[in-house]
Amino acid sequence: MSPPTALPVETPVAFLGVTRSATGCLWRDRLDPRGAAKALAIAQRHRLPEMLARVIAGRGIDIDAVDDFLDPTIRKLLPDPYSVTQMEAAAKRIADAVVRGEKVAIFGDYDVDGATSSALLAWHLRHCGLDPLIHIPDRIFEGYGPNVEAIKTLAGKGATLLVTVDCGTTSFEPFVEAKRLGMDVVVIDHHQAGDELPVVDALVNPNRLDDLSGLGYLAAVGLVLVTLVAVNRELRGRGFWSDVRPEPDLLGQLHHVALGTVADVAPLVGLNRAFVAKGLIAMRRRDHIGHTALMDVSRLNGPPEAWHLGFMLGPRINAGGRIGRADLGVRLLLEGDISEAARIAAELDRLNQERRVIEQAAEAQAEAEALASLGLEDKGAVIVTASEGWHPGVVGLVASRLKDKFSRPAFAIALEPGGTGTGSGRSIAGVDLGKAVRQAVHDGLLAKGGGHAMAAGVTLRKERLGEFRAYIEAALADDVRKARHINELFIDGAITARAVTPEFVTMLNRASPYGAGNPEPMIALPSHQLMYAEEVGQAHLRVRFKAGDGAIVNGMAFRSVGQKLGNALLENRGQPLHVAGTLSIDRWQGNERVQLRVTDVAVPDHGPAVIR
């Protein structure tokens, strides 16, 4: 790589000259000349390696904020909880319930964010001496969010305060019923809100239109933690804490916050970044029975990293809500007996394996339908697939796969025998899916729907499926066209295989945790010979690249068989390729080695490569 002081006079068209890669991407340097100068300044002032400085500059971090970025602390980043609209009312009502010894009902969503939110709130209330009821709705029979029948059941068990977590912002009728039955209601949610809000005692949601806290990026579990900070303060002011009942250590529960934040794909910026960084440290201590059982059944080798939470731990918690008992995840996270936690974790692992089989069958069918609808000319801004027989618990995963494969928003809808369809949509950057779905509900096209920019849920009648396809296509066509105009892959820097060492990866990980909002560094290997490429597992390719000096780097191209990336790798065995991917440390039987996760490749042209 040329020295960072050598700023080009003209902006180069492409990194390494790659204008169209195997996946159809234009490779771009993440740093423009101004960004490269900023990286140099960061390296010099903070005495950091050049590549780490490039990564930090590429995430938009100001030179004065580098220390806080590398070591984010909750103490510095946590705002006054009362900056969130109606937080004070929520904290006081929950504190009232604690002081009075009321029966509190927790109603959570059936995903990881809902499970961790419910577990965190229940743990706190138990510490305060209460025995809260917990209700996680069945995805198939109850659907998303509070429902009237569940409200009646909870009221019948004596609940006088209902707290919903990760849901409730759009629940009007159920809360009318709760009030009729004498229950007060506090909502702690982060989903997008419209102009109209349900009438409750407090609706804590930083994404409501009248909230100025700037915390709209928090997952629900992070918002629950902020709420409990406010509750602790309120109870402290009332003299509730004592030597007999000390104030609970909320920071000791960051395992939950880290898991829910990463699994919900919340951006790892600001307070979220601190939550996950410190939560991972807590998980590495292995002092929480439920999380330890989950890590063990996931066969997690070495200390957990953010991607483990999203791809290994989160799916197992989710499996209970998708195809098993919806409350299994919460039960695991609250379990105090080691053997019982191991049993629940094993059941979640079994359900996750079953979920994979169900998902793969639905995915194959949905992909065939998508190909047929797009045609040879690849027309259409949005994919909408639907079928009878699909399990409602996997449609979100299927939609995500379709979105990744076809680079456009996608819906997968499970049609039920009664003629109702329930489904999920996933979007691409720059296309607000939740807004379009809420408008479709407002216009009467959908029976139910909501979500946020990148994901949404829908419920509709089968006979309106064609109308919904046309509606969502028209609503999003312009945004999708703009978002897909240039398919770019941003590269953080180029190295050779000789530099790919555990020490190099450890250095890059100083800027972790990586995830949404703080992408893993994308590293390029220029003109490395593809020595080996063979299929392993479920559609993965194991690969090996060699640099000109003979140094070797091993890698994996996940889910690439039959895709553009996999085809390019198999067709170019023995040939030099420019390679782009991310690096991780693979730990096996006490040994450490670096693995390259291949994202893209390109056949080098034989002219001079341009690297900034």
C-alpha positions in Angstrom: 0.0 0.0 0.0 1.3 3.5 -0.9 2.1 5.6 2.1 -0.9 7.6 3.5 0.9 10.9 2.8 0.8 10.2 -0.9 -2.6 11.8 -1.6 -3.7 11.3 -5.2 -4.5 14.3 -7.4 -7.5 12.5 -9.0 -9.9 10.1 -7.2 -9.2 6.6 -8.6 -12.2 4.8 -10.0 -11.8 1.6 -8.2 -9.7 -0.1 -5.5 -7.2 -2.5 -7.2 -8.9 -1.5 -10.4 -11.9 -3.7 -9.7 -14.9 -2.1 -11.5 -17.0 -5.3 -11.6 -16.2 -8.2 -9.3 -17.5 -11.8 -9.3 -20.6 -10.6 -7.3 -21.0 -7.5 -9.6 -19.5 -5.0 -7.2 -17.4 -1.9 -7.7 -14.6 -2.0 -5.2 -14.0 1.3 -3.5 -11.6 2.6 -0.9 -13.6 3.4 2.2 -11.4 6.5 2.7 -11.4 9.4 0.3 -8.3 11.7 0.3 -9.7 13.6 3.2 -10.4 10.4 5.1 -6.9 9.1 4.4 -5.4 12.3 5.8 -7.6 11.9 8.9 -6.3 8.3 9.3 -2.7 9.6 9.2 -3.5 12.2 11.9 -5.2 9.5 14.1 -2.2 7.2 13.7 0.3 10.0 14.6 -1.6 11.5 17.5 -2.7 8.3 19.1 0.3 6.2 18.1 -1.8 3.5 16.4 -0.9 1.2 13.6 -1.8 2.6 10.2 -4.4 -0.1 9.4 -6.2 0.4 12.7 -6.2 4.1 12.1 -7.7 3.6 8.7 -10.4 1.4 10.2 -11.3 4.1 12.8 -11.3 6.9 10.3 -13.5 4.8 8.0 -16.1 4.7 10.7 -16.4 8.5 10.9 -14.7 8.8 14.3 -13.4 12.3 15.0 -9.7 12.4 16.1 -10.6 13.7 19.6 -13.1 10.8 20.1 -10.7 7.9 19.3 -9.9 7.0 22.9 -13.7 6.8 23.8 -14.2 4.7 20.6 -11.5 2.2 21.5 -12.8 2.0 25.1 -16.5 2.9 25.2 -17.8 3.3 28.8 -21.4 3.3 29.9 -20.7 5.9 32.5 -19.7 8.5 29.8 -22.3 7.5 27.2 -25.4 7.0 29.4 -27.6 10.1 29.3 -30.1 11.1 32.0 -32.9 8.5 31.5 -35.5 11.3 31.9 -34.3 12.7 28.6 -36.6 10.0 27.1 -40.2 11.0 26.7 -42.4 9.7 29.5 -39.5 7.9 31.2 -40.1 9.7 34.5 -43.8 8.5 34.5 -42.7 4.9 33.7 -40.0 4.8 36.4 -42.4 6.2 39.0 -45.2 3.7 38.1 -42.8 0.7 38.2 -41.4 2.0 41.5 -44.9 2.3 42.9 -45.5 -1.3 42.0 -42.3 -2.3 43.8 -43.1 -0.4 47.0 -46.7 -1.6 47.1 -45.8 -5.2 46.3 -48.1 -5.4 43.3 -48.4 -8.2 40.8 -46.7 -7.1 37.6 -47.2 -8.8 34.3 -44.4 -8.6 31.7 -45.4 -9.1 28.0 -42.4 -9.6 25.7 -41.8 -10.2 22.1 -40.9 -13.7 21.0 -37.5 -12.8 19.5 -34.1 -12.5 21.2 -34.6 -8.8 22.0 -37.9 -9.6 23.6 -36.5 -12.6 25.5 -33.5 -10.7 26.9 -35.7 -7.6 27.7 -38.2 -9.8 29.6 -35.4 -11.6 31.5 -33.7 -8.4 32.5 -36.9 -6.8 33.7 -38.0 -10.0 35.5 -34.6 -10.3 37.2 -34.9 -6.7 38.5 -38.4 -7.1 39.8 -37.5 -10.4 41.6 -34.5 -8.6 43.2 -37.1 -6.1 44.5 -39.1 -8.8 46.1 -41.8 -9.2 43.4 -42.8 -12.4 41.5 -43.7 -11.1 38.1 -45.8 -12.9 35.5 -44.1 -13.4 32.1 -46.0 -13.9 28.9 -44.3 -14.5 25.6 -46.9 -14.8 22.8 -47.0 -17.9 20.5 -45.9 -16.7 17.1 -48.5 -18.8 15.3 -51.5 -18.6 17.5 -51.2 -15.1 19.0 -48.9 -13.3 16.6 -46.8 -10.2 17.4 -47.6 -7.9 20.3 -50.2 -7.8 23.1 -53.6 -9.4 22.4 -56.9 -9.2 24.2 -57.1 -12.8 25.3 -53.6 -12.7 26.9 -54.5 -9.4 28.6 -57.6 -11.1 30.1 -55.5 -14.0 31.3 -52.9 -11.8 33.0 -55.6 -9.7 34.7 -57.3 -12.9 35.9 -54.0 -13.8 37.6 -54.1 -10.6 39.6 -51.9 -8.3 37.6 -52.4 -4.6 38.3 -49.5 -3.4 36.2 -48.7 -4.5 32.6 -45.3 -3.7 31.2 -44.7 -4.6 27.6 -41.2 -4.8 26.3 -40.1 -4.8 22.6 -43.8 -4.3 21.6 -46.9 -2.3 22.3 -46.4 1.0 20.4 -49.2 0.1 18.0 -51.4 -1.9 20.4 -54.6 0.0 20.8 -57.5 -2.4 21.5 -55.5 -4.7 23.9 -54.7 -1.7 26.1 -58.3 -0.5 26.1 -59.1 -3.9 27.5 -56.3 -3.7 30.0 -57.7 -0.4 31.3 -61.2 -1.8 31.4 -59.9 -4.7 33.6 -58.1 -2.3 36.0 -54.6 -2.7 34.8 -52.1 0.2 34.4 -49.9 -0.1 31.3 -46.2 0.9 30.7 -44.8 0.3 27.3 -41.0 0.0 26.7 -40.5 -0.3 23.0 -38.2 0.9 20.2 -40.2 0.2 17.0 -41.3 3.0 14.7 -44.3 5.0 15.9 -46.9 6.8 13.9 -48.9 10.0 14.7 -51.4 8.1 16.9 -50.3 6.3 20.1 -52.3 4.1 22.4 -53.6 5.6 25.7 -51.3 4.2 28.4 -49.8 5.4 31.7 -46.3 5.7 30.0 -45.1 4.9 26.5 -41.3 4.9 26.5 -40.1 4.8 23.0 -37.2 6.9 21.7 -38.7 6.5 18.1 -42.0 8.2 19.0 -42.3 11.5 17.1 -42.1 13.7 20.2 -39.0 12.2 21.6 -35.7 14.2 21.4 -33.4 11.9 23.4 -31.5 10.7 20.3 -31.6 7.1 21.6 -33.7 5.7 18.8 -30.9 3.3 17.8 -31.2 1.3 21.1 -32.6 -2.2 21.0 -35.5 -2.8 23.4 -33.2 -4.5 25.9 -30.9 -1.5 26.1 -33.9 0.7 26.6 -35.1 -1.6 29.4 -31.7 -1.1 31.1 -32.0 2.7 30.8 -35.5 2.4 32.3 -34.2 0.4 35.2 -31.5 2.9 35.9 -34.4 5.4 36.3 -36.3 3.0 38.5 -33.3 2.4 40.7 -32.9 6.1 41.1 -36.6 6.6 42.0 -36.5 3.8 44.6 -33.2 5.2 46.0 -35.0 8.6 46.5 -37.8 6.8 48.4 -35.3 5.0 50.7 -36.2 1.6 49.4 -32.7 0.2 49.2 -31.1 -1.1 52.4 -28.4 -3.5 53.7 -31.1 -6.2 53.6 -32.1 -5.3 50.1 -29.1 -3.6 48.3 -29.6 -1.8 45.0 -29.2 -4.3 42.2 -26.1 -4.2 40.0 -27.5 -3.5 36.6 -24.1 -3.6 34.9 -23.8 -7.2 36.1 -26.6 -8.0 33.7 -25.0 -6.7 30.5 -24.9 -10.3 29.1 -28.6 -9.8 28.3 -28.1 -6.4 26.8 -25.2 -7.5 24.5 -27.1 -10.5 23.2 -30.4 -8.7 22.5 -28.6 -5.7 20.9 -26.5 -7.8 18.5 -29.3 -10.3 17.7 -31.7 -7.4 16.9 -29.1 -6.0 14.5 -29.1 -2.6 16.4 -26.2 -0.4 15.2 -23.1 -0.7 17.3 -22.6 3.0 17.9 -22.9 5.2 20.9 -24.3 3.6 24.0 -25.0 0.3 22.1 -21.2 0.0 21.5 -20.5 0.3 25.2 -23.3 -2.1 26.1 -21.9 -4.8 23.8 -18.3 -4.3 24.6 -18.9 -4.6 28.3 -21.4 -7.3 27.9 -18.9 -9.5 26.0 -16.5 -9.0 28.8 -19.2 -10.2 31.2 -20.0 -13.2 29.1 -16.3 -14.2 29.0 -16.4 -14.6 32.8 -18.9 -17.4 32.3 -20.6 -16.4 35.6 -24.2 -16.4 34.3 -25.8 -19.9 34.3 -28.1 -19.4 31.3 -25.6 -17.7 29.0 -22.9 -20.2 29.9 -25.2 -23.1 29.0 -26.1 -21.4 25.7 -22.4 -20.9 24.9 -21.6 -24.5 25.7 -24.4 -26.0 23.6 -23.4 -23.8 20.7 -19.9 -25.3 20.9 -18.4 -21.9 21.1 -14.6 -22.1 21.2 -12.7 -19.3 22.8 -14.0 -16.0 24.1 -17.3 -14.8 22.6 -17.3 -12.1 20.0 -20.1 -10.0 18.7 -20.7 -12.2 15.6 -21.0 -15.3 17.9 -24.0 -13.6 19.5 -25.7 -12.9 16.1 -25.0 -16.2 14.4 -24.6 -18.8 17.1 -26.3 -17.8 20.4 -29.1 -15.6 19.1 -30.6 -18.2 16.6 -30.9 -20.8 19.4 -32.8 -18.4 21.7 -34.9 -17.5 18.6 -35.6 -21.2 17.8 -38.0 -21.4 20.8 -40.1 -18.6 19.5 -40.0 -19.8 15.9 -40.9 -23.4 16.2 -41.0 -24.4 19.8 -42.2 -23.0 23.1 -42.0 -19.2 23.0 -40.9 -18.8 26.6 -37.9 -21.2 26.4 -35.4 -18.4 25.9 -36.6 -16.4 28.8 -36.7 -19.5 31.0 -33.1 -20.2 30.1 -31.9 -16.7 30.9 -33.6 -16.7 34.3 -32.7 -20.3 35.2 -30.6 -20.7 38.4 -30.0 -24.4 38.3 -27.0 -25.6 36.1 -28.5 -28.9 35.1 -31.9 -27.5 34.2 -30.2 -24.7 32.2 -28.2 -27.3 30.3 -31.5 -29.2 29.6 -33.3 -26.1 28.2 -30.2 -25.1 26.2 -30.1 -28.6 24.7 -33.8 -28.3 23.7 -33.2 -24.9 22.1 -30.2 -26.4 20.2 -32.4 -29.3 18.9 -35.2 -26.8 17.9 -32.6 -24.8 16.0 -31.5 -27.8 14.0 -35.1 -28.5 13.2 -35.6 -24.9 12.2 -32.7 -25.1 9.8 -34.3 -28.0 7.9 -37.7 -26.3 7.7 -36.0 -23.0 6.6 -34.0 -24.7 3.8 -37.1 -26.3 2.3 -39.0 -23.0 2.3 -36.0 -21.1 1.1 -35.5 -23.3 -2.0 -39.2 -22.9 -2.9 -39.1 -19.1 -2.3 -36.0 -18.7 -4.4 -37.6 -20.5 -7.3 -40.6 -18.3 -7.0 -38.5 -15.2 -6.9 -36.5 -16.2 -10.0 -39.7 -16.8 -11.9 -41.1 -13.4 -10.9 -38.0 -11.5 -11.7 -37.5 -13.2 -15.1 -34.5 -13.2 -17.3 -34.4 -9.4 -17.4 -34.2 -9.2 -13.5 -37.2 -6.8 -13.4 -38.9 -5.8 -10.2 -37.9 -3.6 -7.2 -39.3 -5.8 -4.5 -39.7 -9.6 -4.1 -42.9 -10.9 -2.6 -43.1 -14.7 -2.2 -45.9 -16.6 -0.5 -46.9 -20.3 -0.1 -49.1 -22.6 1.9 -47.2 -25.0 4.1 -44.4 -22.6 5.1 -43.8 -22.4 8.8 -44.6 -18.8 10.0 -41.5 -19.1 12.3 -39.0 -19.1 9.4 -40.4 -16.5 7.0 -38.2 -13.8 8.4 -35.1 -15.9 7.8 -36.3 -16.7 4.2 -36.9 -13.1 3.5 -33.4 -12.2 4.7 -31.9 -14.9 2.4 -33.9 -13.6 -0.6 -32.8 -10.0 0.2 -29.1 -11.0 0.3 -29.3 -13.1 -2.9 -31.2 -10.7 -5.0 -30.0 -7.4 -3.5 -33.5 -5.9 -3.1 -36.2 -5.8 -0.4 -38.0 -9.2 0.0 -41.1 -10.6 1.7 -41.9 -14.2 2.5 -45.5 -14.9 3.6 -46.9 -18.1 5.1 -50.4 -18.7 3.9 -52.6 -20.4 6.4 -55.6 -22.7 5.6 -58.1 -20.1 6.7 -56.9 -17.7 4.0 -54.8 -15.4 6.2 -51.1 -14.8 5.4 -48.5 -13.8 8.0 -45.0 -12.8 6.8 -41.9 -10.8 7.2 -40.0 -8.4 5.0 -36.3 -7.5 5.0 -34.9 -4.4 3.3 -31.6 -3.0 1.9 -29.9 0.1 3.1 -31.7 3.3 1.9 -35.1 1.7 1.6 -37.5 2.2 4.6 -39.7 -0.9 4.7 -41.4 -0.2 8.0 -42.8 3.1 6.7 -44.3 1.5 3.5 -45.9 -1.3 5.6 -47.4 1.1 8.0 -48.9 3.1 5.1 -50.3 -0.1 3.7 -52.0 -0.8 7.0 -53.4 2.8 7.0 -54.7 2.3 3.5 -56.5 -0.8 4.5 -54.5 -3.2 2.4 -52.9 -5.1 5.3 -54.8 -6.3 8.3 -51.8 -5.7 10.5 -48.2 -4.6 10.0 -45.3 -2.6 11.4 -41.6 -2.7 12.0 -38.6 -0.5 11.2 -36.6 0.6 8.2 -34.8 -2.7 7.7 -37.5 -5.2 8.8 -41.2 -5.5 8.9 -44.0 -7.9 9.7 -47.3 -8.2 7.7 -50.7 -9.9 8.1 -53.1 -9.9 5.1 -55.8 -11.9 3.4 -54.7 -14.3 0.7 -57.0 -12.7 -1.9 -55.2 -9.4 -1.5 -51.7 -10.8 -2.1 -51.5 -9.6 -5.7 -52.7 -6.1 -4.7 -50.0 -6.0 -2.0 -47.3 -6.9 -4.5 -48.4 -4.1 -6.8 -48.7 -1.7 -3.9 -45.3 -2.3 -2.4 -43.6 -2.4 -5.8 -45.0 1.1 -6.6 -44.2 2.5 -3.1 -40.6 1.4 -3.1 -39.5 1.3 -6.8 -37.8 4.7 -6.8 -35.9 4.2 -3.5 -34.8 0.7 -4.6 -33.6 2.0 -7.9 -31.5 4.7 -6.2 -30.2 2.2 -3.5 -29.1 -0.4 -6.2 -27.7 2.1 -8.7 -24.1 1.2 -7.8 -23.3 -2.0 -6.0 -20.2 -1.1 -4.1 -17.9 -3.0 -1.7 -15.9 -0.7 0.5 -12.3 -1.8 1.3 -10.5 -0.7 4.4 -7.0 -1.6 3.2 -4.8 -4.1 1.4 -2.2 -6.6 2.8 -0.6 -9.8 1.7 -1.0 -13.3 3.2 2.3 -12.8 5.1 0.7 -10.1 7.3 -2.4 -12.3 8.1 -1.5 -13.3 11.7 -3.3 -13.6 15.0 -1.5 -10.5 16.1 -2.8 -8.6 13.1 -6.4 -9.7 13.8 -6.0 -8.8 17.5 -4.9 -5.4 16.5 -7.9 -4.9 14.3 -10.2 -6.1 17.1 -9.2 -3.1 19.2 -11.9 -1.3 17.1 -14.5 -4.0 17.8 -17.3 -4.9 18.6 -18.1 -5.1 14.9 -21.6 -5.4 13.5 -24.4 -3.2 12.2 -23.2 0.4 12.2 -19.6 -0.6 12.7 -18.8 -3.1 9.9 -15.9 -5.5 10.2 -12.8 -4.3 8.4 -12.9 -5.4 4.8 -9.4 -6.4 3.8 -8.2 -7.0 0.3 -5.4 -9.5 -0.8 -4.1 -8.4 -4.2 -3.3 -11.1 -6.8 -3.2 -14.2 -4.6 -3.2 -17.5 -6.3 -6.2 -19.7 -5.5 -4.6 -23.0 -4.5 -7.6 -24.9 -3.3 -11.4 -24.6 -3.3 -13.6 -27.5 -2.3 -17.2 -27.7 -1.0 -17.8 -28.5 2.7 -20.8 -28.5 4.9 -24.0 -26.9 3.7 -23.0 -25.1 0.5 -19.7 -23.6 1.9 -16.4 -23.5 0.1 -13.1 -24.1 1.9 -10.3 -22.1 0.1 -6.6 -21.5 0.3 -4.7 -18.6 -1.3 -0.9 -18.1 -1.8 0.9 -14.8 -2.0 3.9 -14.3 -4.4 6.3 -14.9 -1.5 4.7 -18.3 -0.8 2.8 -17.3 2.3 -0.6 -19.1 2.7 -3.9 -17.9 4.1 -6.9 -20.3 4.6 -10.4 -19.2 4.2 -14.1 -20.0 3.9 -16.7 -18.7 1.5 -19.9 -19.3 3.4 -23.1 -20.3 1.5 -21.4 -19.6 -1.8 -22.0 -22.9 -3.7 -24.3 -22.2 -6.6 -23.9 -18.5 -6.1 -21.8 -16.0 -8.1 -19.0 -16.0 -5.6 -18.8 -19.8 -5.4 -18.9 -20.2 -9.2 -16.1 -17.7 -9.6 -13.9 -19.6 -7.0 -14.5 -23.0 -8.6 -13.8 -21.7 -12.1 -10.6 -20.0 -11.2 -8.7 -22.7 -9.2 -5.0 -22.3 -9.8 -5.4 -18.7 -11.0 -4.5 -15.3 -9.3 -7.4 -13.4 -7.9 -7.9 -10.2 -6.0 -9.7 -11.3 -2.8 -11.8 -9.3 -0.3 -13.0 -10.5 3.0 -12.9 -10.3 6.8 -10.5 -11.9 9.2 -11.2 -13.9 12.4 -9.3 -16.1 14.7 -10.3 -19.8 14.5 -9.7 -21.6 17.7 -9.6 -25.4 17.7 -8.2 -27.8 20.3 -6.1 -25.0 21.9 -4.6 -23.8 18.6 -5.2 -20.4 17.0 -5.1 -19.7 13.3 -6.5 -16.9 11.2 -9.4 -17.6 8.9 -10.4 -15.4 6.0 -14.1 -15.1 5.4 -14.3 -14.5 1.7 -16.8 -11.8 0.6 -15.8 -11.3 -3.0 -13.1 -12.0 -5.6 -12.1 -10.4 -8.9 -9.9 -11.5 -11.8 -7.0 -9.0 -12.0 -6.6 -7.1 -15.1 -3.0 -7.0 -16.2 -2.6 -3.3 -16.1 -1.3 -1.4 -13.0 -3.6 -1.9 -10.0 -4.7 1.2 -8.2 -4.5 1.1 -4.4 -5.0 4.2 -2.4 
